[in-house]
């Protein structure tokens, strides 16, 4: 039965970055807070466990950032990757608020390190967590618990009591029993639905069966579905998501960052017909790496192969799995089960189209092809030095963009257009407000941190006043 009086001021559903930022900010504002994490403690944190960095605007260089990254530049980068498919009011609000997040996150115990090198080119724009996402997450949990936030694991929300846009209580399955927990306010930070293959098929069709889920297997969209069923307004396209090309040998779920491949710019990408299908050198890698999941998804059998040669092997961060190696293109084709003549013709045509230039993967250099369709606009070098290498890749879904609509106070918006009375959202579950399509490195953590902090503050203010 529902308690006659709310047990907590703020109920946070979820256990990742957005949820913890919400819990901490609500607790610091004087609210009593309960966090419900559906995963076991070891797997707590959703996709935050797999992250490395976050993108925030800042006015000058710091100990860990090599230069300024203005609000206007951040906005232009976001506008470019989303092709304008973003809510400008919310996006600019997030960018403006992000300027204070680096200091606020540090105040919660998180530490940063200098940027990684290689193809990432993020030393000026993105701050890297010392020890990675799991260390960042552990720091937030330590702070939350020290402040008095209560956390329950293996606590799956299976029911929400929402009437006329007002949240009353949640049914929580734990140890085989459903307990009803009431609270004055709700913060939903439970992620997207990327681990729900059947839901993915609703948008993508049967090809979704060939997708790999590089993020947590616990983000099945249960809370999102309940919110939409209770009249919260939907935002976003069910096929839009953060999807990158990951090693096809990765596990079905939870492969994480170490299965991502950052070597596209150093070679060519072919489908299982040994045909190139997109410009591998279109733009700096952090602004384009997240288009490759969708590109591979559009290829036959949702499989592709990154092909490169010996000079490129040491120029990028390696995957968990070693590349497939061969002494010739024909031998490589055999190992990939591709038509040897077709692959040889594709590589030959590419090599013939390469024009001389000065190679520099940190800028948009002048190494390009001429007369080739599709072109390679930058970083084009002949693939001619044995041994030859390839990585098989499939679409790797990190998180989905379909979610709930919110305002600048992180309040959920009901289908009629009115704000919910006491319901807020942060993180992946509302990311589609900012990310209508596309992605740039670190923005997911920005969305989670900024709107998590706002949601916690607003929820606490509502509950306590």
MOPEFEN-V362346 format. One record per helix or strand of 2 or more residues. SS is the DSSP state (a for helix, b for strand). FROM is the first residue (numbers start at 1). LEN is the number of residues. Records with the same first field share a line. If there is no record, write none. Layout:
# MOPEFEN-V362346
SS->FROM-LEN + FROM-LEN
This chain:
# MOPEFEN-V362346
b->8-6 + 33-4 + 53-3 + 112-2 + 126-4 + 150-3 + 156-8 + 166-9 + 177-12 + 212-2 + 234-2 + 241-7 + 268-4 + 304-6 + 324-3 + 354-2 + 368-2 + 388-13 + 403-2 + 411-4 + 419-7
a->17-12 + 41-3 + 46-5 + 71-12 + 88-11 + 101-7 + 118-3 + 132-16 + 197-14 + 222-8 + 257-3 + 264-3 + 285-3 + 289-9 + 300-3 + 310-3 + 329-8 + 340-14 + 427-7 + 443-22
